[in-house]
C-alpha cells in the first residue's frame, strides 16, 4: 500500500485539529476536539497537556476512520501548535506540573519588570530580536522557579505544546527554531541557546533540548502509540513548528518581500525578511524555511466591525449586510476618519488610546460610518508597516487569512491602502497545509520547501489595488497619523475624568 498521506496535527488554544492531507495539499479528512482554558484568577491562563494528548488521540482516530486504509498510508506525522505554552516533564516523561502556562498568561509581569529594571533593551535586543514580555517562555519558567520550585527542580525538560505531543508520540525531546526564536533564550545570530541570556534570566540551561529544523525527523511512533491512535508502527514523526510560522509557510510566504495579514478579532501583520528587524516596536519570529517574520499585533481588527454591528444595529444585522452598507459609501467615506482603538493599543506609546470618529458632518450616514470603520483598521495597519519593513522596500504582495479574508470589500481596501496585490488562500487551515509541506520534504516527495509550497498551496483569487483608491488613501494617511498624534495628548486627561 502506498504511503501517500500526511497527518497534520494543530495543538490550538481552542482545540486539537487533526487532518489527513494528500500529496497535492488537499485535505481529505478533518477533526476538531475542543478544550477549555483554565483561568484560576484574572490574568492567568492554563491548560492541561494531558487534555491535548487525549484530543490528539481522539482526532487522529477520527480522521483515520474517514479515509480508507489510512493506517497504512500515512507517510509522516507533523504537529504545529500554540506558541510559548510551557510544559515541564521529568526524566521519566511525567509532568511536574499538571497545567502549562499559556501564551496569553500575564502572571509573569513581575518577572518581566524585574528583568527590565536590570537590563535596558540595548543590552539584549540584538541577541533576542524581541523585547522582554510576559508571553516568552523564559519568563514563564522564571515564574515557575520562583513560585513552584518543586516542579522546577524536578523537571528535566521544558517543552512547547507541540513538542509535548511529539514526545508522547515518540519519546524524544526537541525544540525547533521557530519556537526557540521567541523563547527569549535563543541568540538570533547563531540560532543556538544563549549562555548569556540564561545567566541574565537565572535559568537552567539543562532544561532545553537542542534546537533543530522543523522538518527534521524527531523519531518514529513508539511501541505503545500505534495502538492508541490506530496507525502503523514506525511511522515517522517530524519535529514540527509553532502554529503561527507554520501557517505562514502554509499560506505561501517563503521569500522576503511578501507579507501576511491575519485579521480575526485582532490583526497580525507580518513582513518576511532575510534577517530580523531590530526595533523595540517590532517583534520577530524565525520562519520555517529559515527567514524571519517581523510582525506586530494590533488589537484593532475584526473587533471594530463587531463593535459597529452591536453599537449601530444591536447585533440584528449580519456581517454581510454591514459590508453591503459600506459598499454604498465612496472611497474615503467623505473624509470621515475612524481611529479603531476600542481596547487601547498593545504596542506603542499610547496603551490607553481611545477610538473615535473624526470629521463627522450632517452629510454622513451609516454607509460612511461602516466604511470608515473598515478603512480605519487599514490605516492603523499602514502606520505599522514602515517599522516592519525595516530598511527594506514595501511588501510586494500580501496573503490574507482569518475572518477578514472573507470580506471582498475589506481586502480591496487594504490592497489599495498598501498598494500591493492581496492573495486569498484556497485552504484557510494554513497550519495544516504548512505541516503537510514539511512532511513532503521529509519524506522525499518534494526536493525542498519552495517546491512543496508551489505544489500544495493554492489561491482562490488575487485582488489588485485600485489606483484611484490608492491615491485617495495616500492623501488621507498623513491626516490619520496627525489625528492619532494629536489625540495622544488627551488620553491621560480622559482617564482622569473616569477617576
C-alpha positions as CSV (number, residue, x, y, z in Angstrom):
1,X,0.0,0.0,0.0
2,X,1.5,3.4,-1.0
3,X,2.5,5.9,1.8
4,X,0.6,8.8,0.2
5,X,-1.0,10.6,3.1
6,X,0.3,13.2,5.6
7,X,-1.1,13.5,9.1
8,X,-1.1,17.1,10.4
9,X,-1.8,18.0,14.0
10,X,-2.5,21.5,15.3
11,X,-2.4,22.0,19.1
12,X,-4.6,25.1,19.2
13,X,-5.7,27.2,22.2
14,X,-9.3,26.4,21.5
15,X,-8.9,22.8,20.5
16,X,-6.9,20.0,18.8
17,X,-7.2,19.8,15.0
18,X,-6.0,16.7,13.0
19,X,-6.2,16.3,9.3
20,X,-5.2,13.9,6.6
21,X,-3.7,15.6,3.5
22,X,-2.8,14.2,0.2
23,X,0.4,14.8,-1.9
24,X,-1.2,17.8,-3.6
25,X,-2.2,19.6,-0.3
26,X,-5.9,18.6,-0.5
27,X,-7.4,18.0,2.9
28,X,-9.2,14.6,2.8
29,X,-10.4,14.4,6.4
30,X,-10.5,16.8,9.3
31,X,-11.4,16.5,13.0
32,X,-11.6,19.0,15.9
33,X,-11.9,18.4,19.6
34,X,-12.3,21.5,21.7
35,X,-10.7,22.1,25.1
36,X,-11.1,25.0,27.6
37,X,-8.6,27.4,29.1
38,X,-8.3,27.3,32.9
39,X,-8.4,30.8,34.5
40,X,-7.6,30.4,38.2
41,X,-7.6,34.2,38.6
42,X,-7.6,37.3,36.5
43,X,-4.6,37.4,34.0
44,X,-3.8,33.7,34.4
45,X,-4.4,31.2,31.6
46,X,-3.5,27.5,31.7
47,X,-4.3,24.2,30.1
48,X,-3.7,20.5,30.9
49,X,-1.2,18.9,28.5
50,X,-3.0,15.6,29.2
51,X,-6.1,17.1,27.6
52,X,-4.1,17.9,24.5
53,X,-2.9,14.3,24.2
54,X,-6.4,13.0,24.7
55,X,-7.6,15.3,22.0
56,X,-4.8,14.2,19.6
57,X,-5.6,10.5,20.1
58,X,-9.3,11.1,19.5
59,X,-8.9,13.3,16.4
60,X,-6.3,11.0,14.8
61,X,-8.7,8.0,15.3
62,X,-11.5,10.1,13.8
63,X,-9.7,11.2,10.6
64,X,-8.2,7.7,10.1
65,X,-11.7,6.2,10.2
66,X,-12.8,8.6,7.4
67,X,-10.2,7.6,4.8
68,X,-9.9,4.0,3.5
69,X,-6.7,2.3,4.5
70,X,-5.4,5.4,6.3
71,X,-3.5,3.5,9.0
72,X,-1.1,2.0,6.4
73,X,-1.0,5.0,4.1
74,X,0.4,7.7,6.4
75,X,3.9,8.7,5.3
76,X,4.6,11.0,8.2
77,X,3.2,12.9,11.1
78,X,3.9,16.6,11.9
79,X,2.5,18.8,14.6
80,X,2.3,22.6,14.9
81,X,0.9,24.3,18.0
82,X,0.2,27.4,20.0
83,X,3.4,29.0,20.9
84,X,5.0,29.8,24.3
85,X,2.9,27.3,26.4
86,X,5.4,26.0,28.9
87,X,5.3,22.3,29.8
88,X,7.7,20.7,32.3
89,X,8.4,17.0,32.3
90,X,10.8,14.9,34.5
91,X,13.5,12.4,33.4
92,X,10.8,9.7,33.0
93,X,8.5,11.9,31.0
94,X,6.0,12.6,33.7
95,X,4.6,16.1,34.1
96,X,6.0,18.0,37.0
97,X,3.0,20.5,36.8
98,X,-0.5,19.3,35.8
99,X,-1.0,22.5,33.9
100,X,1.0,24.6,31.5
101,X,1.1,28.4,31.4
102,X,-0.2,29.6,28.1
103,X,0.9,32.3,25.7
104,X,-1.8,34.7,27.0
105,X,-0.9,34.2,30.7
106,X,0.1,37.6,32.2
107,X,1.2,36.4,35.7
108,X,4.9,36.8,34.7
109,X,4.6,40.6,34.5
110,X,6.6,41.0,37.8
111,X,9.4,38.8,36.4
112,X,9.5,40.9,33.2
113,X,9.6,44.1,35.3
114,X,12.5,42.8,37.4
115,X,14.4,41.9,34.2
116,X,13.7,45.2,32.5
117,X,14.8,47.2,35.6
118,X,18.2,45.4,35.4
119,X,18.6,45.1,31.7
120,X,17.9,48.0,29.3
121,X,16.8,46.9,25.8
122,X,20.1,47.9,24.1
123,X,21.8,45.3,26.3
124,X,19.9,42.3,24.8
125,X,17.8,43.3,21.8
126,X,20.4,42.4,19.2
127,X,20.5,38.9,20.7
128,X,16.8,38.3,21.2
129,X,15.3,40.5,18.5
130,X,12.3,40.8,20.8
131,X,11.6,43.0,23.9
132,X,11.1,41.3,27.2
133,X,7.4,40.4,27.5
134,X,5.2,38.2,29.7
135,X,4.5,35.8,26.8
136,X,8.0,34.5,26.4
137,X,8.8,31.0,27.9
138,X,11.9,32.3,29.7
139,X,9.7,34.4,32.0
140,X,7.1,31.7,32.4
141,X,10.0,29.4,33.5
142,X,11.3,32.1,35.8
143,X,7.8,32.4,37.4
144,X,7.7,28.6,38.0
145,X,11.1,28.7,39.5
146,X,10.1,31.5,41.9
147,X,6.6,30.2,42.7
148,X,6.6,26.4,42.2
149,X,10.3,25.5,42.9
150,X,9.5,21.8,43.4
151,X,8.1,21.5,39.9
152,X,11.1,23.4,38.6
153,X,13.7,21.4,40.5
154,X,12.1,18.0,39.5
155,X,11.9,19.0,35.8
156,X,14.4,17.6,33.2
157,X,13.0,19.3,30.1
158,X,10.9,22.3,29.1
159,X,8.8,21.7,26.1
160,X,6.3,23.7,24.0
161,X,2.8,22.3,23.4
162,X,3.5,20.6,20.0
163,X,6.8,19.3,21.4
164,X,4.9,17.6,24.2
165,X,2.8,15.9,21.7
166,X,5.9,14.9,19.8
167,X,7.3,13.4,23.0
168,X,4.0,11.5,23.6
169,X,4.3,10.0,20.1
170,X,8.0,9.2,20.0
171,X,9.5,9.6,23.5
172,X,12.0,12.1,22.0
173,X,12.6,15.7,23.2
174,X,13.4,18.6,20.9
175,X,12.8,22.3,20.2
176,X,12.7,23.8,16.7
177,X,14.0,27.3,15.7
178,X,10.6,28.8,15.2
179,X,9.6,28.3,18.9
180,X,13.2,29.0,20.1
181,X,13.3,32.3,18.4
182,X,10.6,33.6,20.7
183,X,11.7,31.9,23.9
184,X,13.9,34.9,24.9
185,X,16.7,32.3,25.3
186,X,18.0,31.9,21.7
187,X,20.6,34.1,20.1
188,X,19.3,35.2,16.7
189,X,22.7,35.3,15.2
190,X,23.8,31.8,16.0
191,X,20.3,30.3,16.2
192,X,21.5,28.5,19.3
193,X,20.8,28.8,23.0
194,X,22.5,31.9,24.5
195,X,24.6,31.3,27.7
196,X,24.4,35.0,28.3
197,X,20.6,35.0,28.3
198,X,20.4,32.0,30.6
199,X,22.7,33.9,33.0
200,X,20.6,37.1,32.7
201,X,17.4,35.2,33.5
202,X,18.9,32.9,36.1
203,X,17.5,29.8,34.4
204,X,18.9,26.3,34.0
205,X,20.4,25.5,30.6
206,X,20.0,21.8,31.0
207,X,16.2,22.1,30.7
208,X,16.4,23.0,27.0
209,X,17.0,20.3,24.3
210,X,18.9,21.0,21.1
211,X,17.3,23.4,18.6
212,X,16.5,21.6,15.3
213,X,15.0,22.3,11.9
214,X,11.2,22.0,12.0
215,X,11.2,19.4,9.2
216,X,13.8,17.2,10.9
217,X,12.9,13.7,11.8
218,X,12.1,13.6,15.5
219,X,11.6,9.8,15.7
220,X,9.2,7.0,15.0
221,X,6.0,6.2,16.7
222,X,7.0,4.5,20.0
223,X,5.7,0.9,20.6
224,X,2.6,1.8,22.6
225,X,1.5,4.8,20.4
226,X,0.1,2.9,17.4
227,X,-2.4,1.0,19.4
228,X,-3.7,4.2,21.0
229,X,-4.1,6.1,17.7
230,X,-4.6,3.4,15.1
231,X,-1.6,4.0,13.0
232,X,1.2,1.7,11.8
233,X,4.3,1.2,14.0
234,X,7.4,3.0,12.8
235,X,5.6,5.9,11.2
236,X,8.0,8.9,11.1
237,X,7.2,11.9,13.2
238,X,8.8,15.3,12.5
239,X,10.0,18.0,15.0
240,X,7.3,20.5,13.8
241,X,7.0,24.2,14.5
242,X,4.9,26.9,16.1
243,X,1.4,27.4,14.7
244,X,2.0,30.9,13.5
245,X,5.2,30.4,11.4
246,X,3.9,27.1,10.1
247,X,0.7,28.9,9.0
248,X,2.9,31.5,7.2
249,X,4.5,28.6,5.3
250,X,1.1,27.1,4.5
251,X,-0.1,30.4,3.1
252,X,2.8,30.5,0.7
253,X,5.1,33.0,2.4
254,X,8.6,31.6,1.8
255,X,10.5,34.6,0.5
256,X,11.5,38.1,1.6
257,X,9.2,40.9,0.2
258,X,6.0,39.1,0.9
259,X,3.7,39.9,3.8
260,X,0.8,38.3,5.7
261,X,-2.4,39.9,7.1
262,X,-4.2,37.7,9.5
263,X,-7.3,39.6,10.6
264,X,-9.6,38.0,13.1
265,X,-10.6,39.7,16.4
266,X,-7.2,41.3,16.3
267,X,-4.8,41.7,13.3
268,X,-1.3,40.3,12.9
269,X,0.7,41.9,10.2
270,X,4.0,40.2,9.2
271,X,6.7,41.1,6.7
272,X,9.2,38.4,5.6
273,X,12.9,39.4,5.7
274,X,16.2,37.5,5.5
275,X,17.2,38.9,8.9
276,X,15.2,40.2,11.9
277,X,14.3,43.9,12.2
278,X,15.9,45.1,15.4
279,X,13.5,47.7,16.7
280,X,11.7,48.0,20.1
281,X,8.4,48.4,18.3
282,X,8.8,45.2,16.2
283,X,8.6,41.5,17.2
284,X,10.5,38.8,15.2
285,X,10.0,35.1,14.6
286,X,12.2,32.7,12.7
287,X,10.2,31.2,9.9
288,X,10.2,27.5,9.0
289,X,12.3,27.9,5.8
290,X,14.9,30.0,7.6
291,X,13.9,33.6,7.0
292,X,12.4,36.0,9.6
293,X,8.9,37.3,10.1
294,X,8.9,40.9,11.5
295,X,5.4,41.4,12.9
296,X,3.1,43.4,15.1
297,X,-0.2,42.6,16.6
298,X,-3.0,45.2,16.5
299,X,-6.0,44.8,18.9
300,X,-7.9,46.8,16.2
301,X,-9.2,44.2,13.7
302,X,-12.5,42.4,13.3
303,X,-13.4,43.5,16.8
304,X,-14.0,47.0,15.4
305,X,-16.5,45.6,13.0
306,X,-18.1,43.6,15.7
307,X,-18.4,46.7,17.8
308,X,-20.1,48.6,14.9
309,X,-22.6,45.8,14.5
310,X,-23.5,45.9,18.1
311,X,-23.5,49.7,18.6
312,X,-25.4,50.6,15.4
313,X,-27.6,47.6,14.9
314,X,-27.9,45.8,18.3
315,X,-26.4,42.7,16.6
316,X,-29.5,42.4,14.4
317,X,-27.7,42.8,11.0
318,X,-25.4,40.2,9.5
319,X,-21.8,41.0,8.7
320,X,-22.7,40.6,5.0
321,X,-25.3,43.3,5.5
322,X,-22.7,45.6,7.2
323,X,-20.4,45.1,4.2
324,X,-23.2,45.8,1.8
325,X,-23.9,49.1,3.6
326,X,-20.2,50.1,3.5
327,X,-20.2,49.4,-0.2
328,X,-22.7,52.2,-0.7
329,X,-20.1,54.8,0.5
330,X,-17.4,56.3,-1.7
331,X,-13.7,55.5,-1.1
332,X,-12.6,57.7,1.9
333,X,-16.1,57.8,3.4
334,X,-16.4,61.5,2.5
335,X,-13.2,62.3,4.5
336,X,-14.6,60.6,7.7
337,X,-11.8,59.0,9.8
338,X,-12.2,56.3,12.4
339,X,-9.5,55.6,15.0
340,X,-10.1,51.9,15.8
341,X,-8.5,51.7,19.2
342,X,-11.5,50.5,21.1
343,X,-9.3,48.4,23.5
344,X,-6.3,50.7,23.5
345,X,-3.1,49.6,21.8
346,X,-1.0,46.6,22.7
347,X,2.2,48.2,21.4
348,X,3.2,51.8,21.0
349,X,3.3,54.8,23.3
350,X,-0.5,55.1,24.0
351,X,-1.7,51.9,25.6
352,X,-4.7,53.9,26.8
353,X,-5.7,55.1,23.3
354,X,-9.3,55.5,22.5
355,X,-11.5,55.1,19.4
356,X,-13.2,58.0,17.7
357,X,-14.8,59.3,14.5
358,X,-13.2,62.5,13.2
359,X,-14.7,64.7,10.6
360,X,-18.3,63.8,11.1
361,X,-20.8,66.0,9.4
362,X,-24.5,66.1,8.7
363,X,-23.8,64.6,5.2
364,X,-22.5,61.3,6.7
365,X,-24.8,58.3,7.2
366,X,-24.4,54.7,8.2
367,X,-22.7,53.7,4.9
368,X,-19.9,56.2,5.6
369,X,-19.7,55.1,9.2
370,X,-19.3,51.5,8.3
371,X,-16.8,52.2,5.5
372,X,-14.8,54.4,7.9
373,X,-14.5,51.5,10.3
374,X,-13.0,49.2,7.7
375,X,-10.7,51.9,6.4
376,X,-9.7,52.9,10.0
377,X,-8.4,49.4,10.7
378,X,-6.5,49.5,7.4
379,X,-5.0,53.0,8.2
380,X,-3.8,51.7,11.6
381,X,-2.1,48.7,9.9
382,X,-0.5,51.1,7.4
383,X,1.0,53.1,10.4
384,X,2.9,50.0,11.5
385,X,4.1,48.9,8.1
386,X,7.1,51.3,7.8
387,X,8.5,49.9,11.0
388,X,8.0,46.3,9.9
389,X,9.7,47.0,6.6
390,X,13.0,48.0,8.4
391,X,15.4,49.2,5.7
392,X,13.6,47.2,3.0
393,X,11.1,48.1,0.4
394,X,7.3,48.0,0.8
395,X,5.9,44.5,0.5
396,X,5.4,43.2,-3.0
397,X,2.4,41.1,-2.1
398,X,0.1,40.2,0.8
399,X,-1.5,36.9,1.7
400,X,-4.8,37.3,3.7
401,X,-6.1,34.8,6.2
402,X,-8.6,34.9,9.1
403,X,-12.2,36.1,9.0
404,X,-11.1,39.4,7.4
405,X,-10.2,37.5,4.2
406,X,-13.8,36.7,3.7
407,X,-14.8,40.4,3.1
408,X,-14.1,41.3,-0.6
409,X,-14.5,45.0,0.2
410,X,-12.1,45.0,3.1
411,X,-9.5,43.1,1.1
412,X,-9.8,45.6,-1.7
413,X,-9.5,48.5,0.7
414,X,-6.3,47.0,2.1
415,X,-4.8,46.2,-1.3
416,X,-5.3,49.8,-2.3
417,X,-4.2,51.1,1.1
418,X,-0.8,49.3,0.9
419,X,-0.5,49.4,-2.9
420,X,0.1,45.7,-3.2
421,X,-1.9,42.7,-4.5
422,X,-3.7,40.5,-2.0
423,X,-3.9,36.7,-2.4
424,X,-6.6,34.7,-0.7
425,X,-5.6,31.0,0.0
426,X,-8.0,28.3,-1.1
427,X,-7.4,26.4,2.1
428,X,-7.7,28.6,5.2
429,X,-6.4,25.9,7.5
430,X,-2.9,27.2,6.7
431,X,-1.2,25.4,9.6
432,X,-2.3,22.1,8.3
433,X,-1.0,22.9,4.8
434,X,2.3,24.1,6.2
435,X,2.8,20.9,8.2
436,X,2.0,18.9,5.0
437,X,4.6,20.9,3.1
438,X,7.3,19.9,5.7
439,X,6.2,16.2,5.5
440,X,6.5,16.3,1.7
441,X,10.2,17.4,2.1
442,X,11.0,15.0,4.9
443,X,9.5,12.0,3.0
444,X,11.4,12.8,-0.1
445,X,8.2,13.7,-2.0
446,X,9.5,17.3,-2.7
447,X,13.1,18.4,-3.1
448,X,12.7,21.5,-0.8
449,X,10.1,23.6,0.9
450,X,9.7,26.0,-2.0
451,X,8.8,23.1,-4.3
452,X,6.4,21.7,-1.8
453,X,4.7,25.1,-1.3
454,X,4.4,25.6,-5.1
455,X,2.6,22.3,-5.4
456,X,0.4,22.4,-2.3
457,X,-0.5,26.0,-1.7
458,X,-3.3,27.3,-4.0
459,X,-5.1,30.7,-4.1
460,X,-8.7,31.3,-4.8
461,X,-8.2,34.8,-6.2
462,X,-5.9,37.8,-6.3
463,X,-7.2,41.3,-5.5
464,X,-5.3,44.2,-7.2
465,X,-5.1,47.8,-5.9
466,X,-7.5,50.3,-7.3
467,X,-5.3,53.3,-8.5
468,X,-8.0,55.9,-7.6
469,X,-8.5,54.4,-4.1
470,X,-4.7,54.2,-3.6
471,X,-4.3,57.9,-4.4
472,X,-7.1,58.9,-2.1
473,X,-5.7,56.9,0.8
474,X,-2.2,58.4,0.2
475,X,-3.7,61.8,0.7
476,X,-5.7,60.7,3.8
477,X,-3.0,58.8,5.6
478,X,-1.0,61.8,6.9
479,X,-4.2,63.2,8.3
480,X,-5.0,59.9,10.0
481,X,-1.5,59.9,11.5
482,X,-1.9,63.5,12.7
483,X,-5.2,62.7,14.4
484,X,-3.5,59.8,16.2
485,X,-0.6,62.0,17.4
486,X,-2.8,64.9,18.5
487,X,-5.3,62.7,20.2
488,X,-2.5,61.1,22.3
489,X,-2.3,64.3,24.3
490,X,-5.8,63.8,25.6
491,X,-5.9,60.2,26.6
492,X,-4.5,60.7,30.1
493,X,-7.0,63.6,30.7
494,X,-9.8,61.3,29.5
495,X,-8.6,58.7,32.0
496,X,-8.7,61.4,34.7
497,X,-12.4,62.0,34.0
498,X,-13.2,58.4,35.0
499,X,-11.2,58.6,38.2
